[in-house]
C-alpha cells in the first residue's frame, strides 16, 4: 500500500514539475531554451527540497525560485538592463531580517530588482515577521526562505548583508553594506516591530543613495 502511495505522490510531483517547466518555458520563450528552464527548475527544486515543510507546495516554490533566477540571468545577459539597480539582501536564515528588507524595498520602490536569500535558510518565515509586516501593508504571505545562488549574486548591483559573517557572498565589483541588526527569532511582536521599523529607515536611506524618491 505504501509503495502505491509513494508512486502516486511521485507521479503527482512529476506532473507539477512538468507544468512548472511548461509555464516558465512559455514566459521566457525567445530568452531561454526549454532545456535551460528545465535545468533551473530541477536545480531550484533540489535546493529547496531539504527545507520545505510541506512537500505538496515544493514544485510551486521551485517554480517561483526558478523564475527569480531566470530573471536574474536575463538581467545579467542584457546589453541594457536599464537604469534601475538590483539589490540582494542576505541574512542567515532568510526568515526575518532579509525578508523584511526586501518587502520594504518592493513596497517603497517598484522599479528596482529585489532579491533576498539566506546562507542557512529556514523552512519557513517567522509568523511574527509576517504579522508585523502585514500591519504596515506589506504582504509576505507568499515569501519563502531560499539560498543565495551565483546567478542572483551576479545580477545584483548592491548586496546588503545582515549578520551572516564570512558565509555571505563576496563578488568583486559589487557594492556591499553590512547592517548590524538584532536577530528577531523568538522575540516578542514588539521586538519584531522595532526591527521592522529600523529596517524601513535603513531601506529608505539606501534608496536615497540609489537616487530613488520614496513616497
Secondary structure, DSSP 8 states (H G I E B T S, - for coil): -HHHHHHHHHHHHHHHHHHHHHHHHHHTTTTS-HHHHHHHHHHHHHHHHTT-S-GGGHHHHHHHHHHHHHHHHHHHH-S---SS-EEEEEESSSSSHHHHHHHHHHHH-TTSEEEEEETT--SS--HHHHHHHHHTT---TT----B--HHHHHH-SEEEEES-GGGS---TT-EEEE------TT--HHHHHHHHHHHHHHHHHHHHHTT----
